[in-house]
Amino acid sequence: MNGIMAWSIDAAGALTALSNSPFQPGSATSGVGSFDPTGKFFYVSGGGGGSGIMGFSVNASGDLMPLINFPVCIRSLGDESSD
């Protein structure tokens, strides 16, 4: 299955897939995701063809909305080549 899977967790700890899950990021993703401390933004590695980071805002129902100006490219440490 492609995309970013998301679930809600009930009081007993049971998982239910969100209705719009999986979210399609519009770019290849294959990595680890993490929320910012406020829970309003979600970032996942692997955007931009596998060498970037995708960013999303999280709405009240838990849906992910792609942020503008993403994906951002990342470089390996020591990569001194210019863009």
Secondary structure as UniProt FT lines:
FT   STRAND          7..9
FT   TURN            11..12
FT   STRAND          15..17
FT   TURN            19..20
FT   STRAND          33..35
FT   TURN            37..38
FT   STRAND          41..46
FT   HELIX           47..50
FT   STRAND          52..58
FT   TURN            60..61
FT   STRAND          64..66
FT   TURN            68..69
FT   STRAND          72..73
FT   TURN            77..78
//
